[in-house]
């Protein structure tokens, strides 16, 4: 079924509930975008959040907040007829899950290798950023 944009009418199949988009984004950044039919944006947000989480917590939080805001505003725009709604295919969440697992495995492997080999990059050692209290 296609969207009808005459006089701001939207097909029921393409209406999006902003609350669902927000809840999905709270628990899985990027899944709210996928719910709204934006597969590429959802996977980019997901990858950024996962990589940000492993590198430093702050980028992951920023990306997560952006994902929540974007999912809500996009669902609202779809419902008001400002942008065209796209159906969420059943394969989108499956692809999201595969990318999530894949990125997590790769990054976990890298960190495990660093820890067991003792080759943790100096930039990732948090104690390097703390003041040396023994000097005082």
N, C-alpha and C positions, 0 to 999 in steps of 0.2 A: 504494500500500500504506500502511496506517495504522499508527501506533505502538500497541503493546500494552503497557499499563502494569500488567497483572495480574501480581503477584509479581515486579515489577522486570524483566520481559522487554521487550526492545527489538527492534524489527524491524531486520534487517541493513541495510536501506536507509537508516536514520536514524542508524546508529552513526557517530561522528566520531572520527578519529584526532587526538589532541591534538598530536602531533608535526607533522602536516601543518598544523594550525591555527597553530601557533607559527611554522613556516617561512614560511607565507604572510604572517603579520603582520610578520615581521622584514623582509621585502623590500618589502611593500606594506601599510602600516598600514591596517587596516579589512578587508582581504581575508580574514583569519582569521575575522572575525565573519560575513562573507558566506558563507564555507564552512560555518559553523555554522548558517546559515539566518536570520541576523539582518541583513537588508538595510538597514533604517533605521539601526541602530547602526553598521554598517560604513561607510555613506556619511558619517555624521556624523564618525566617527573619521578617515576619509580626508580630508574637507574640513578638519577641524581640524589635521591633520598638515601638509597642503599650505600652508594659510594660515600656520600657525606657522613653517614653514620659511622662507617669504618674509619674514615680519615679524622673527623672531628664532629662532635655532636651538634654544634651550632649550625653548620650548613644544612644538616638534615632537618633541624627544627624549622629553619627558614623555608626550606622547600616544602615541608609538611604544611605550614601555615598558608603558603601560596596555593598549594593543592586544594586545601579546604575552601579558600576564598574563590578560586577559579571554578571549582566544581559547582559551587552555589550560584555564582553569577552566570555561568554558562547555562545551567538548567533553567534559571529564571528568564534569561534571554530567549531560550528555545520556546518556553511556554508563552512568552509575550509576543512571539513572532518576529523578533528582531534578527534572529539567525535561524537557519534551517536545521531542524532536528534530524539526527541520523539514528537509525536503529542500532541497538547494541547486538552484535552477532554473538552467538553462544561461544564462538571460538575466541573472542577477545579476552574473557577472563582466563581461559586456558593458556593463551599466549602470555598474558600478564604473569601467571603463576610460573610458567616455564622460564621466563626471563628473570623473575625474582629468585627462583631457585638457582639458576645458572650463575647469576652475578654473585649471589651469596656464597656459593661453593667456590668460585674463583677467588674471591676476596678472602674467604676463610682459609683457603689453601695458602695464599700468599702470606697471611699473618702467621699461620702455623709454621711455615718454613722459616720465617724470620725469627720466631720465638725459639724453635728447636736448634737452629743453626747459630743463634746469637747475633744475627746480622740485622738487627732492628735499626732502621735509619735514625740518625741522631734527631731529625726533625720530628719524629714520632714519640720520642721519650719525653714525657711531660715534666720530669724532674729537671730537665735542662732549662725549663722556663721558670722554675720556681727560684726564689732568692736562696742563697746559701746562708743559712742561719748560723753555721759554724764560724763564719767570719766575724760575727758580732759579739 
